[in-house]
Amino acid sequence: MIIVCPRCETTFSLPDELYRPGRKSRCSHCGYVFAMPHLPFPEAGEEEELPPLPPGRARKKGRRSLFGTAVKVLGAFAAAVLLVMLGYGGFLIYGAFFPETAPLSGGTEKERTQADTDSDIRIRDISLEEIRQFMVDNPEGRLMVIQGLAVNGSAVSKDYIAVGARLLDKDDKVLTGMEQLCGVPLSLFQMQSLTASQLRESLNNRINIMTNNTNIPPGGKVPCVVLFPSPPEAMHTFEVYVLDARDTPVARSE
């Protein structure tokens, strides 16, 4: 399926199964946020089917053959150019929709300190509410679940809110930790029936994250879930915290 940005007319390719009329999308070229169209755009290179001939008439084969050959050559060239553009566009979309949330591991100490400061500014007005922890039996054993809501208390919209959680022993020593992008709720049935790898795949579903964890308005809430398969027996308590977030890009007026 071909999706066209209504602002800058950049063209992107989207698998048919991910097409949802009205769902929010963001153009990786100009940053414009728009809803997917209710009527799909025609695929590039499609040719209109010729109507059937009336009985007793014939087409002029010479001109039709020349025209058809020209259309095929131009269509093949356009398809090749489109594939290159879509491949590059897909790379840009992935970078725009799913930025890395892990802290910098390289760079100078000054760069790392600045990155930490910027992150602190972005998340200082985001709070966690209704946090609860419980255990679930699933096909691979015991599963520890931490879930709640991330609330945007800032004056600007937020994208890609991420949380972290750590399990501690009785001496407050960290036993293990996990980081997770918010936006994907899980039902009790899913927790009881899916394997750990299937649950991770669900929590990292790009379409759900893009839909539920972008453009969170001031006062808006987004669900967060962190899972620990087979938690350590020495676990005594846990802590959960806001890890990162991004300010939603502001569309520039023409």
Helices and strands as residue ranges (DSSP letters): E 2-4, E 11-13, G 16-18, E 24-26, E 33-35, H 61-97, H 109-123, E 126-138, E 141-152, E 158-168, E 174-181, H 188-193, H 196-203, H 206-212, E 221-229, E 237-247
